[in-house]
Amino acid sequence: MSTNGKLFVVGFGPGNFEHITKRAVEALQESDYIIGYKTYVELIQGLLTDQTIISTGMTEEVSRAQEAVKQAELGKKVAVISSGDAGVYGMAGLVYEVLIEKGWKEETGVGIEVIPGISAINSCASLLGAPVMHDSCTISLSDHLTPWELIAKRVEAAAMADFVIALYNPRSGRRTRQIVETQKILLRYRSPDTPVGLVKSAYRDRQDIVITNLQDMLNHDIGMLTTVIIGNSSTFLYDDKIITPRGYQRKYTLNSEKQTLKPHQRLQKEAEPWALDQEALTESAGGVGLLTKAPEKKPASYEMAMEALSRVKGQAVKQSIQPIVQQKMESVFELAVSPGVANKQFTPKQMMTLAEVVGEKGTMEYTPNHKIVLKIPTMDPEVITGKLKSANFLLSPIGDVLTLKACDFCDGEKAESIPYADEIHRVLGGMSMPKELNIGFNGCGMACYSAVMDDIGIVFRKGKFDLFLGAKPVGRTAHPGQPVAEGIEPEQLVELITDIVGEYKQNAHPNERLFKYFKRSKKIQNFSYQDIAPKINIEPAPCED
Ligand code: SAH
């Protein structure tokens, strides 16, 4: 039975004309009949011309679908409308069920087109911030067509599996028990602080948005036109927005013990592997002494976001970080350990402590910086640092921080300058920097721990210090630092280094290593940059930065 009739099953989105698709509008206007629930027909009335409207009550869904199929079979074009998406608790399934009952086949039967719309989970999420960023599910609390036991089971399974949950049909005048039961189940698995958003009539005249939490959600108005969005265990509140991070694995290191990943640490590839591809955005490799023009800085994603924000606001944006509501969860704690600034000897007890704190799940990696980097999944970093400290380890944060690399002072025989190394470590060690910064500190003119190859090289010689700045420590265009001063008086050293580091920290671009900053600024403190690098072109290697 082939006719010219056609069924459009149209999701018209949340209910305003800006959020309906072009195809949905075309279908409505092409149709002879519009069939739908009264309130919905009223919402789209403004888009219609001379279509015949068949509007019915809420519960007459089956007869609506039957009528639509009947009219299509008579050769009419019929639009069956649903709010949101017609395939999400909408009319699409029912229309197919009626067709199937009649033995309909696509080849021979009336044409059907399901036109997608923005479902409530999406429209409501957009008004709350970004609560649905991770795995999520929708659950309808209506037990009109589904037994409550099954709904409760699904709520429990979703709670257990830490899904972000969007509750549709959460409550009606008659149906009030389900949302109470649902809250009870959720509280068995999630913190009472879990952010919850209640959105009523999204993108309609009576739109109402409430940000609350799992504990307090029932103290607010929840009705037929509300969608309830419940965060997962890592969802947080920021400036009255509900945000669910894209991933779970959080890292924290010594200098950011409390808040695991601050907004400015996010979206860095090393912290969040799912982040934007940073390599495509950061400066391409190349020996600094060989560049013919000043390196052009390409901003990383965070900077671009800040730039966009400042343009929108027409002002510079401070990197202010407000406290965020965060539940306690297991994170990967990262730190580096060494036996000491000058001491290179591990004791058996230290090795045993390492084995104990790293356990089965953690890792330890020996690095070129004479340190062992530990990565340990934990909820209690303080327990780990406590044990390591009592084994006399020196602990340092990792990442873009200042690290002091000292020699062994000939196993302590040339100990005269050690107090200065200790002092620099005490004052500056672990401080966060625009880019990793290593200070090499060697206790005699042999400089056998290669201080001149570090970002800042300090060499003790004849009771005074020589200073080297701007080494490029890695890459095929690696070069030592420039000797910028000789015979610095010991009592001036720490202050001078503090000033150099302070200037670099304040003025360098993010990700700009000290040698690049020195070349760009031509001066650090009173030390001038000498352009002495040979002009030979070497192809940049892809992993050099
Ligand atoms: N097909 C629709 C869902 C229909 S079920 C869709 O995809 O969105 C009805 C439920 O949807 C309501 O109880 C409410 O929970 C939700 N809903 C639909 N439109 C909404 C809107 N504009 N604002 C908030 N919730 C809405």
Boltz pocket constraint, residues with backbone or C-beta under 6 A from the ligand:
constraints:
  - pocket:
      binder: B
      contacts: [[A, 13], [A, 14], [A, 15], [A, 82], [A, 83], [A, 84], [A, 85], [A, 86], [A, 87], [A, 88], [A, 89], [A, 90], [A, 118], [A, 119], [A, 120], [A, 121], [A, 123], [A, 124], [A, 167], [A, 168], [A, 169], [A, 170], [A, 199], [A, 200], [A, 201], [A, 202], [A, 203], [A, 204], [A, 223], [A, 224], [A, 225], [A, 226], [A, 227], [A, 228]]
      max_distance: 6.0
